[in-house]
Amino acid sequence: MSKAIFEMVDELPTSGLTISMLNALDFAAPGEWQNTVGFVNTIKTVTGEEDESLIQAIGERAIYLYNDRSQGYQRAMWLYQTVDGTDKLLGAAALANKVGETIPLLGFLNSVTPKPDKAQTIDLCLKLVVELVAFCQINGIPGDSIGDFVASLGEYSGESLIRMVALVCVDGLIPLGPDFITKALSSINSMSPQDLEHNSTFQNIKNDIPGDNSGSKLNFIGQSFDSVKGWMSNLVADRNLTPSKVLHNFQGFVEIADDKLDYVAAFLDVSTNYYEHTGTQTLARRLIERAVAEI
């Protein structure tokens, strides 16, 4: 365990590219996400509690639950952090501090490399599987509970919903186009276990993906994506989501040319960490809700 849960929640940023991007996605999930930061502030927001002694007791119980390795909270946090990857753009830390400025993408075209569709498909599917496995870890159920996860998507809200919206928009629509679901399914179905093994993110998280070998893990990844395609299709249809509509809403923080979609996707991939950010907020909320129920 690298840091205490209260430290990670206290250190969540209030500005930067990740925050700008998530705020820009409000059009797809109106009013769902507020960037709640700070451990005590999160306790107050989640519970509505103002009594200092009760807030202290809730916080201590939440920290105890997180520190208990028999629970899945630390593993879920590790998954959220790891799937965002460590291959971040040089200078991304400086960009994170830019507030209210529009960042010209042109200046980064030589710094980012668009991914081939196959690599982008693997990243999209692995993020979805991490969401599924983290859900199972947090809820103490077997990691292959695809049905429970799919059923829970209808109840997703707040930071969890905006994370899934970002997955669809940033890792699906922008890099792969409006038919990203069909394209991803076709790609994953024609993929070999060796293709998967060449992916660095898969190498990092493969032990957490159900399956005895790369072939069975690939099958699980395909089954997971296929099971969620209906939810993703409904989201795209209900919100009328298109690549151009997403890009239009991103114009407030990055200058984008419509013919550079693959570069936009690569730029956002290496300069944002929306899984880690919203994953930390999801964990904090779940820990606090459970702590309140147990004290």
N, C-alpha and C positions, 0 to 999 in steps of 0.2 A: 504494500500500500504506500503510494508516494506521498499523498497529502490527505489530511482529514477532510471529511465532506464539508464541514463549515468553512474551511479555507477555500476550497474550490468554488463554493457558492459566493463567498465574499469577494473572490477575485474575478468573477465574471465581468467582462467589460460592458460599459454602457454605450460605447460608440465603436465605430470601425466598419470595415466592409461586411463582416458577417451580420452585424446588426442592421446595416443599411439594406442588405439583401433581404433579410427576414421581414423588415418593415415594408419593403417594396412588394412583398408577397401578400400583404394584407388584402389586396383586391380579390385574391383567390380563397381567402378564409377570413372574411371581414370580422374584425374585433376579437379574433380567437387568441392572438398572442400579444402579451405585454412583456417587455424585457424586465422581469422581476429579478433583481440581484440582491445579494446580501442575505446571510443566513437568517438573522433575526427578522429582517424585513420580509423574507419569504414565509417565515412562520406566521407573522402577523397577517400577511396577504391570504395565505391558505386557510387560516383558522378564524381570522377576524378578531383574534384574542389581543387584549391590551394589558392583561395582568402580568406583571414582570415575572413573578414567581412561577406562574403557569407556563409562560413562554420558556423560562429556564428549564423547567421539567420536560417540556416537549422537545426542546433542543437536545437535552442530555439523552433522552430515550432514542431520538432519531440517530444521534451519533453512535450510541451503543449498537443499534440495529445495523448500521452501516459497517461498523467494525467487526461484527460477528461474521466470520468467514463461512459459517454453515449456511448463511443466507446468500443470495445471489447478487447482492447490490454491487459489491466491488467488481465482480466479473462483468456485470452489465456496464459499469463505468468504463472499465478497460476496453470493452468492445466499442463503445461510443467513441472513445478517444482514438483507438487504433484504426478504425475504418476511415477516419478522416485523413489518415496517412501522415507521414512525416516529410514527404517530398514537397515541401512548401517553397513557394517562389522566394528567391532572394530579395529581401527588402519588404516582404509581406508584413513584417513586424512594424515597419515604419508606416506602411499603408494603413495598418490597423488604427493608427491614431488620426487619420485624416477624417475630419468631420465637416460636413456641409460643403465639401469640394467634389467636383465632378472629375473623375480620374480618366484621362484619355487612354483608351485601350491601345491606340497606335503606338504608344511608347513601350508597350510590352510585347509587341508581336514577335520580337526576336528573342524574348525570354521564355515564352511558353510554346509548347509543342502539342498540337491537337492529337488526340488519341485516335487510333483506328477504331472503327465501329465495334470490332470484336472486343478490344480492351475496354471501351466505354460500356459495352453491354455487361462485361464481367463486373466492373465497378458498380454499375446500377444494381445488378442482382445481388452482389455481396452486401451492399448497404441494406437492401431489403431483408436479406437473411439475418444480418446483425440486428435489425429492428425486431425480427421474429424471435431470435435467440435471447436478446436482452429482455423482451417482454416475458419470455418463459422464466428467465432467471429472476426477474423482479417478482413474479407471481408464484415462484416456487413450484413450477410444473415442468414436466419433461421437455427438453429442448426441441423435440420434434413435433410439438403440439400445433401443427399448422392450422387445424380447424378452430382451435380456441383463439389463435391469433387473428384469423380472418374474421371471426365473429366479433372480436373486440374492436376492430377497425371502425365499426359503426358508432362506437362509444368514444372514439378518439376526440380530444379537444385540446385547446390551449397549445402548450409547447410541443406536445406529441403530434397534434394535427399539423401544425405548421412545419414540423420536420418532414412529415410524409408529403405535404404539399411541395416543399422544397425538393424532395427526392424526385417527384414527378416532373417538376418544372426545370430544375437545374441539371439533374442527371438523366432525365428522360427526354423531354420536349426539345430543349435547346440543342443538345449534341446529336440526337438521333432523329429529330423531326416529329411531325404530328402522328405518324404511324409507329411511334417508338415501341409500343407494346408488341405489335406483330413482328417488328424487326428484331426486337430482343428475344422473343420466343423462338423465332426462326434461327437466330444465331446460337442461342444456348442449346437448341436441339441438335445442331450440327457440330457442336463443339466436342473436342476430345479431352480426356482427363489431362493430357499433356498441356493443352492450351491453358487450362486452369492452373497447372503447377508453375507456369511461367509468370503468373501474376504475383507481385510482391505482397499485395494485401491478403490474397488467399494464403500465402505462405505464413503470414503473421497470425491469421485467425483460424486456420484449418482445423486445429484441435477442438475448436468450439462448434464446428459444423457437424451435425449428425452424419454418420457414415463411417464404414471401416476403412475405406480407401478413397482415392481421388475420384474414382468412377462413381461410387455410391454417393459421395458428397456432391458431385455434379448433378446426379439425379435429384437429390434433395433440393438443390438450388433451383433446378428447373421446375420441380413440383411446387415449390414455394412461390415462384414468380407466376406460374400458371394459376395458382389458387387466388392470387391477389389481383389478377388482371381485370376481373369484373369491378372491383372497388376502384381501381385506377381509371378504368374506362368511364365509370359513372362520374368520378370527380372531374375528369376532363370535359365530359359532356355537360354536366350540371353547371360548371363555372365557365363554360365556353373557352377553355384554355387552348391557346395556340402559341407557337414560338414567338410570333411577332407581338402578341399581346403581352407575353412575359417580358420580352425585351423592351417594349414601350415603357413598362413600369420600372425597368432597371435604368432607364436613361437618367434618372435623377442622381445616380452616383457613379455611373461609368458611361463614357461616350462609346456608343456601339454602332458599328456598320452592319446592316442586315446580311451582307455577304460574308461576314466573319463569325458566323455562329459557332463554328468549331473552336475558334480562338477564344470566344467569350466563355465557352464551357471549360476550356483548359485554364483560362485565367481564374475563373471562379473556383475551380477545383483546387488550385494551388494557393489561393489567397483567402479562402474562407474555411471555417471549421464548424459548420452549422450542426453537424451531428453531435460533436462534443458539447457545444454550447447549450443546445436545447436538451440534450441527453442529461446533462448535469441538472438542468431545471426540472426535468421529469423525475429524476431520482430524488431530488430534494422534496418535491411535492409528495411523492409516494411514501417516502420515509416519514414525513411530517404527518400525513394522514394516518399512517399506521400507528405512529407514536401517540397521537391524540386518542386513538381507539384503545390503546393499551394502558394508558396511565390512569 
